[in-house]
């Protein structure tokens, strides 16, 4: 990462009120970028965006990526050089409940953004953040590479595979070398970090249940996922954007950002380790309710990002759990969480600089 690259750089982040989007906006602001955010209001169960204080240092626009006119007007006014697209319906089970809405946001939302970028023309780099679940899951042990087939047996996964294909189609049809806009997609693992309050995700669910003295119910104890600290893939997105801006179409492809393949572990292992770290009576059981289909085995091969972007994970999933615990301790003590986020970003960035 090159902090000097971002100083004064005009950046648009869609989905900046969400978990990853908020951390990304915070980091970009810390590096001196001129950030515009475009997103829906923060969800009712989450106060991360308000706690972060990032709204004071950026231009925040509340809007829907399905509203092409408003989105296009924001891009026209903000004149971004770099765009990070994180606005999405990002929950597997929510997609089962509302498949039409999920496809509308994740597929047509991507179309609207790319069409607006095509019409305005000043954008140099676009990073469309999709998911590790965009692969056609074969339930095998081997990690997925960027060249593996896209697919999805559930609405969320297939909607993100569609977003990948939309990006590919726009890139080949409208964003060739002479256009000056380089577009890539980023597929990250299961992110863990402070401030995530989604009841659908494992770690926030653990903290919420155990703080109330309840027994945690988990759906798939033996499901394996590539867990990673939230700042890890965000660093990957920024490094990718730097390369897209500097080298154009050479880096305009898909990229995995996740832990080492052997670091992927089961839901049960994460639950047991968190209970051990909290050092309290934390009970859990397997849910007996019928569950919609979700993949059992999922690992990522990130050798392409290591070889061509010099990006490698700096932390493991146990470090990520420590970050969650630290966040909760500071939050419950009434500490200034905006300052805490600044400190965590600065500390991680210093670690990344040393590693490079």
Secondary structure as a PSIPRED ss2 file (coil, helix, strand):
# PSIPRED VFORMAT (PSIPRED V4.0)

   1 X C   1.000  0.000  0.000
   2 X C   1.000  0.000  0.000
   3 X H   0.000  1.000  0.000
   4 X H   0.000  1.000  0.000
   5 X H   0.000  1.000  0.000
   6 X H   0.000  1.000  0.000
   7 X C   1.000  0.000  0.000
   8 X C   1.000  0.000  0.000
   9 X C   1.000  0.000  0.000
  10 X E   0.000  0.000  1.000
  11 X E   0.000  0.000  1.000
  12 X E   0.000  0.000  1.000
  13 X E   0.000  0.000  1.000
  14 X E   0.000  0.000  1.000
  15 X C   1.000  0.000  0.000
  16 X C   1.000  0.000  0.000
  17 X C   1.000  0.000  0.000
  18 X C   1.000  0.000  0.000
  19 X H   0.000  1.000  0.000
  20 X H   0.000  1.000  0.000
  21 X H   0.000  1.000  0.000
  22 X H   0.000  1.000  0.000
  23 X H   0.000  1.000  0.000
  24 X H   0.000  1.000  0.000
  25 X H   0.000  1.000  0.000
  26 X H   0.000  1.000  0.000
  27 X H   0.000  1.000  0.000
  28 X H   0.000  1.000  0.000
  29 X H   0.000  1.000  0.000
  30 X H   0.000  1.000  0.000
  31 X C   1.000  0.000  0.000
  32 X C   1.000  0.000  0.000
  33 X C   1.000  0.000  0.000
  34 X E   0.000  0.000  1.000
  35 X E   0.000  0.000  1.000
  36 X E   0.000  0.000  1.000
  37 X E   0.000  0.000  1.000
  38 X E   0.000  0.000  1.000
  39 X E   0.000  0.000  1.000
  40 X C   1.000  0.000  0.000
  41 X C   1.000  0.000  0.000
  42 X C   1.000  0.000  0.000
  43 X C   1.000  0.000  0.000
  44 X C   1.000  0.000  0.000
  45 X C   1.000  0.000  0.000
  46 X C   1.000  0.000  0.000
  47 X C   1.000  0.000  0.000
  48 X H   0.000  1.000  0.000
  49 X H   0.000  1.000  0.000
  50 X H   0.000  1.000  0.000
  51 X H   0.000  1.000  0.000
  52 X H   0.000  1.000  0.000
  53 X C   1.000  0.000  0.000
  54 X H   0.000  1.000  0.000
  55 X H   0.000  1.000  0.000
  56 X H   0.000  1.000  0.000
  57 X H   0.000  1.000  0.000
  58 X C   1.000  0.000  0.000
  59 X E   0.000  0.000  1.000
  60 X E   0.000  0.000  1.000
  61 X E   0.000  0.000  1.000
  62 X E   0.000  0.000  1.000
  63 X C   1.000  0.000  0.000
  64 X C   1.000  0.000  0.000
  65 X C   1.000  0.000  0.000
  66 X C   1.000  0.000  0.000
  67 X C   1.000  0.000  0.000
  68 X H   0.000  1.000  0.000
  69 X H   0.000  1.000  0.000
  70 X H   0.000  1.000  0.000
  71 X H   0.000  1.000  0.000
  72 X H   0.000  1.000  0.000
  73 X H   0.000  1.000  0.000
  74 X H   0.000  1.000  0.000
  75 X H   0.000  1.000  0.000
  76 X H   0.000  1.000  0.000
  77 X H   0.000  1.000  0.000
  78 X H   0.000  1.000  0.000
  79 X C   1.000  0.000  0.000
  80 X C   1.000  0.000  0.000
  81 X C   1.000  0.000  0.000
  82 X E   0.000  0.000  1.000
  83 X E   0.000  0.000  1.000
  84 X E   0.000  0.000  1.000
  85 X E   0.000  0.000  1.000
  86 X C   1.000  0.000  0.000
  87 X C   1.000  0.000  0.000
  88 X C   1.000  0.000  0.000
  89 X C   1.000  0.000  0.000
  90 X C   1.000  0.000  0.000
  91 X C   1.000  0.000  0.000
  92 X H   0.000  1.000  0.000
  93 X H   0.000  1.000  0.000
  94 X H   0.000  1.000  0.000
  95 X H   0.000  1.000  0.000
  96 X H   0.000  1.000  0.000
  97 X H   0.000  1.000  0.000
  98 X C   1.000  0.000  0.000
  99 X H   0.000  1.000  0.000
 100 X H   0.000  1.000  0.000
 101 X H   0.000  1.000  0.000
 102 X H   0.000  1.000  0.000
 103 X H   0.000  1.000  0.000
 104 X H   0.000  1.000  0.000
 105 X H   0.000  1.000  0.000
 106 X H   0.000  1.000  0.000
 107 X H   0.000  1.000  0.000
 108 X H   0.000  1.000  0.000
 109 X H   0.000  1.000  0.000
 110 X H   0.000  1.000  0.000
 111 X H   0.000  1.000  0.000
 112 X H   0.000  1.000  0.000
 113 X H   0.000  1.000  0.000
 114 X H   0.000  1.000  0.000
 115 X H   0.000  1.000  0.000
 116 X H   0.000  1.000  0.000
 117 X H   0.000  1.000  0.000
 118 X H   0.000  1.000  0.000
 119 X H   0.000  1.000  0.000
 120 X H   0.000  1.000  0.000
 121 X C   1.000  0.000  0.000
 122 X C   1.000  0.000  0.000
 123 X C   1.000  0.000  0.000
 124 X C   1.000  0.000  0.000
 125 X E   0.000  0.000  1.000
 126 X E   0.000  0.000  1.000
 127 X E   0.000  0.000  1.000
 128 X E   0.000  0.000  1.000
 129 X E   0.000  0.000  1.000
 130 X C   1.000  0.000  0.000
 131 X C   1.000  0.000  0.000
 132 X H   0.000  1.000  0.000
 133 X H   0.000  1.000  0.000
 134 X H   0.000  1.000  0.000
 135 X E   0.000  0.000  1.000
 136 X C   1.000  0.000  0.000
 137 X C   1.000  0.000  0.000
 138 X C   1.000  0.000  0.000
 139 X C   1.000  0.000  0.000
 140 X C   1.000  0.000  0.000
 141 X C   1.000  0.000  0.000
 142 X C   1.000  0.000  0.000
 143 X C   1.000  0.000  0.000
 144 X E   0.000  0.000  1.000
 145 X C   1.000  0.000  0.000
 146 X C   1.000  0.000  0.000
 147 X C   1.000  0.000  0.000
 148 X C   1.000  0.000  0.000
 149 X C   1.000  0.000  0.000
 150 X E   0.000  0.000  1.000
 151 X C   1.000  0.000  0.000
 152 X C   1.000  0.000  0.000
 153 X C   1.000  0.000  0.000
 154 X C   1.000  0.000  0.000
 155 X H   0.000  1.000  0.000
 156 X H   0.000  1.000  0.000
 157 X H   0.000  1.000  0.000
 158 X H   0.000  1.000  0.000
 159 X H   0.000  1.000  0.000
 160 X H   0.000  1.000  0.000
 161 X H   0.000  1.000  0.000
 162 X H   0.000  1.000  0.000
 163 X H   0.000  1.000  0.000
 164 X H   0.000  1.000  0.000
 165 X H   0.000  1.000  0.000
 166 X H   0.000  1.000  0.000
 167 X H   0.000  1.000  0.000
 168 X H   0.000  1.000  0.000
 169 X H   0.000  1.000  0.000
 170 X H   0.000  1.000  0.000
 171 X H   0.000  1.000  0.000
 172 X H   0.000  1.000  0.000
 173 X H   0.000  1.000  0.000
 174 X H   0.000  1.000  0.000
 175 X C   1.000  0.000  0.000
 176 X C   1.000  0.000  0.000
 177 X C   1.000  0.000  0.000
 178 X C   1.000  0.000  0.000
 179 X C   1.000  0.000  0.000
 180 X C   1.000  0.000  0.000
 181 X C   1.000  0.000  0.000
 182 X E   0.000  0.000  1.000
 183 X E   0.000  0.000  1.000
 184 X E   0.000  0.000  1.000
 185 X E   0.000  0.000  1.000
 186 X E   0.000  0.000  1.000
 187 X E   0.000  0.000  1.000
 188 X E   0.000  0.000  1.000
 189 X C   1.000  0.000  0.000
 190 X E   0.000  0.000  1.000
 191 X E   0.000  0.000  1.000
 192 X E   0.000  0.000  1.000
 193 X C   1.000  0.000  0.000
 194 X C   1.000  0.000  0.000
 195 X C   1.000  0.000  0.000
 196 X C   1.000  0.000  0.000
 197 X C   1.000  0.000  0.000
 198 X C   1.000  0.000  0.000
 199 X C   1.000  0.000  0.000
 200 X C   1.000  0.000  0.000
 201 X C   1.000  0.000  0.000
 202 X H   0.000  1.000  0.000
 203 X H   0.000  1.000  0.000
 204 X H   0.000  1.000  0.000
 205 X H   0.000  1.000  0.000
 206 X H   0.000  1.000  0.000
 207 X H   0.000  1.000  0.000
 208 X H   0.000  1.000  0.000
 209 X H   0.000  1.000  0.000
 210 X H   0.000  1.000  0.000
 211 X H   0.000  1.000  0.000
 212 X C   1.000  0.000  0.000
 213 X C   1.000  0.000  0.000
 214 X C   1.000  0.000  0.000
 215 X C   1.000  0.000  0.000
 216 X E   0.000  0.000  1.000
 217 X E   0.000  0.000  1.000
 218 X E   0.000  0.000  1.000
 219 X C   1.000  0.000  0.000
 220 X C   1.000  0.000  0.000
 221 X C   1.000  0.000  0.000
 222 X C   1.000  0.000  0.000
 223 X C   1.000  0.000  0.000
 224 X E   0.000  0.000  1.000
 225 X E   0.000  0.000  1.000
 226 X C   1.000  0.000  0.000
 227 X E   0.000  0.000  1.000
 228 X E   0.000  0.000  1.000
 229 X E   0.000  0.000  1.000
 230 X H   0.000  1.000  0.000
 231 X H   0.000  1.000  0.000
 232 X H   0.000  1.000  0.000
 233 X H   0.000  1.000  0.000
 234 X H   0.000  1.000  0.000
 235 X H   0.000  1.000  0.000
 236 X H   0.000  1.000  0.000
 237 X H   0.000  1.000  0.000
 238 X H   0.000  1.000  0.000
 239 X H   0.000  1.000  0.000
 240 X H   0.000  1.000  0.000
 241 X H   0.000  1.000  0.000
 242 X H   0.000  1.000  0.000
 243 X H   0.000  1.000  0.000
 244 X H   0.000  1.000  0.000
 245 X H   0.000  1.000  0.000
 246 X H   0.000  1.000  0.000
 247 X H   0.000  1.000  0.000
 248 X H   0.000  1.000  0.000
 249 X H   0.000  1.000  0.000
 250 X H   0.000  1.000  0.000
 251 X H   0.000  1.000  0.000
 252 X C   1.000  0.000  0.000
 253 X C   1.000  0.000  0.000
 254 X E   0.000  0.000  1.000
 255 X E   0.000  0.000  1.000
 256 X E   0.000  0.000  1.000
 257 X E   0.000  0.000  1.000
 258 X C   1.000  0.000  0.000
 259 X C   1.000  0.000  0.000
 260 X C   1.000  0.000  0.000
 261 X H   0.000  1.000  0.000
 262 X H   0.000  1.000  0.000
 263 X H   0.000  1.000  0.000
 264 X C   1.000  0.000  0.000
 265 X E   0.000  0.000  1.000
 266 X E   0.000  0.000  1.000
 267 X H   0.000  1.000  0.000
 268 X H   0.000  1.000  0.000
 269 X H   0.000  1.000  0.000
 270 X H   0.000  1.000  0.000
 271 X H   0.000  1.000  0.000
 272 X H   0.000  1.000  0.000
 273 X H   0.000  1.000  0.000
 274 X H   0.000  1.000  0.000
 275 X H   0.000  1.000  0.000
 276 X H   0.000  1.000  0.000
 277 X H   0.000  1.000  0.000
 278 X H   0.000  1.000  0.000
 279 X C   1.000  0.000  0.000
 280 X C   1.000  0.000  0.000
 281 X C   1.000  0.000  0.000
 282 X C   1.000  0.000  0.000
 283 X C   1.000  0.000  0.000
 284 X E   0.000  0.000  1.000
 285 X E   0.000  0.000  1.000
 286 X E   0.000  0.000  1.000
 287 X C   1.000  0.000  0.000
 288 X C   1.000  0.000  0.000
 289 X C   1.000  0.000  0.000
 290 X C   1.000  0.000  0.000
 291 X C   1.000  0.000  0.000
 292 X C   1.000  0.000  0.000
 293 X C   1.000  0.000  0.000
 294 X C   1.000  0.000  0.000
 295 X C   1.000  0.000  0.000
 296 X C   1.000  0.000  0.000
 297 X E   0.000  0.000  1.000
 298 X C   1.000  0.000  0.000
 299 X C   1.000  0.000  0.000
 300 X E   0.000  0.000  1.000
 301 X C   1.000  0.000  0.000
 302 X C   1.000  0.000  0.000
 303 X H   0.000  1.000  0.000
 304 X H   0.000  1.000  0.000
 305 X H   0.000  1.000  0.000
 306 X H   0.000  1.000  0.000
 307 X H   0.000  1.000  0.000
 308 X H   0.000  1.000  0.000
 309 X H   0.000  1.000  0.000
 310 X C   1.000  0.000  0.000
 311 X C   1.000  0.000  0.000
 312 X C   1.000  0.000  0.000
 313 X C   1.000  0.000  0.000
 314 X C   1.000  0.000  0.000
 315 X C   1.000  0.000  0.000
 316 X C   1.000  0.000  0.000
 317 X H   0.000  1.000  0.000
 318 X H   0.000  1.000  0.000
 319 X H   0.000  1.000  0.000
 320 X H   0.000  1.000  0.000
 321 X H   0.000  1.000  0.000
 322 X H   0.000  1.000  0.000
 323 X H   0.000  1.000  0.000
 324 X H   0.000  1.000  0.000
 325 X H   0.000  1.000  0.000
 326 X H   0.000  1.000  0.000
 327 X H   0.000  1.000  0.000
 328 X H   0.000  1.000  0.000
 329 X H   0.000  1.000  0.000
 330 X H   0.000  1.000  0.000
 331 X H   0.000  1.000  0.000
 332 X H   0.000  1.000  0.000
 333 X C   1.000  0.000  0.000
 334 X C   1.000  0.000  0.000
 335 X C   1.000  0.000  0.000
 336 X C   1.000  0.000  0.000
 337 X H   0.000  1.000  0.000
 338 X H   0.000  1.000  0.000
 339 X H   0.000  1.000  0.000
 340 X H   0.000  1.000  0.000
 341 X H   0.000  1.000  0.000
 342 X H   0.000  1.000  0.000
 343 X H   0.000  1.000  0.000
 344 X H   0.000  1.000  0.000
 345 X H   0.000  1.000  0.000
 346 X H   0.000  1.000  0.000
 347 X H   0.000  1.000  0.000
 348 X H   0.000  1.000  0.000
 349 X H   0.000  1.000  0.000
 350 X H   0.000  1.000  0.000
 351 X H   0.000  1.000  0.000
 352 X H   0.000  1.000  0.000
 353 X H   0.000  1.000  0.000
 354 X H   0.000  1.000  0.000
 355 X H   0.000  1.000  0.000
 356 X C   1.000  0.000  0.000
